[in-house]
């Protein structure tokens, strides 16, 4: 400042500097227009990945959550829950809180989302694979305080709000039925272009089903929601389909040795997956299909996805035998622009490395 400046001019200048400082602090708090960075495992500064997990915990979802939470350069903004693996969405939220407690991350908010599909009703027996509570019916020694679940802001509103605070910065990892994501589009059409990317575990590419003849579970639970998301979202979307997950199963020897780690996380996954793995082996399964975790690995490290096809796809909602099937225009006969990247093969070495880090 010049020595001969008037007292009034000096006051104006100092006020301007102070105001600029306040605005900068607010910008840092909101992440507006600033480059976010965090150290990776080697101590190098890398761009921080902002993530929202939209899921239906679920044993596989629990593993996926631990994978995300193990990555130092990832910041989880929220966990939004939807009805899927658990009988009720409130149970899904409680399960998410259990995982956060194991990970020591009770600072991450958990929001309750859609309790019903867009249309129709649920006739699925939720107890067969994941147990009555969605987590193998294995109680924790010390349960978290379920009052910490955010009941004041619906998960759909959380998606909308966060996408405005961090426009084009959030990776949305959708591991359950797509009801929340579709409802967010219906409430705020502009959200379709505000995510950096959406990673989806769901659908199928060769008509192989696991809930119906031609339907994968997440799309089968809410076909209309899946159709809305694939047709109407404009941001980049990657889909890891059911058949690809089957082809990239974990050998039982690896699965068993992986969970021998003497950590609270490994013990937690070992306990909640015990009944499921026993049932799978009795049914003759040669591998453990970690569908949600595979999709999460793609979100954590782009290099995990090795073969990618950029295609147009939609979801059948009216077929007598093919309702909820993801229909892929491989031959480009519809003349529609591609709307998703289908992940067709994955780097299993890197995937297993991420799994190992998840339980450390």
Buried (B, 14 or more C-beta within 10 A) or exposed (E): EEEEEEEEEEEEEEEEEEEEEEEEEEEEEEBEEEEBEBEEEEEEEEEBBBBBBBBBBBBBBBBBBBBBBBBBBBBBBBBBBBBBBBBBBBBBBBBBBBBBBBBEBEEBBBBBBBBEBBEEEBEEEBEEBBBEBBBBEBEEEEEBEEEBBBEEBBBBBBBBBBBEBBBEBBBBBBBBBBBBBBBBBEEBEEBBEBBBBBBBBBBBBEBBBBBBEBBBBBBBBBBBBBBBBBBBBEBBBBBBBBBBBBEBBBEBEBBEEBBEBEEEBBBBBBBBBBBBBEEBEEEEBEBBBBBBBBBBBBBBBEEBBEEBBEBBBBBBBEEEEBBBBBBBBEEEEEEEEEBBBBBBEBBBEBBBBBBBBBBE
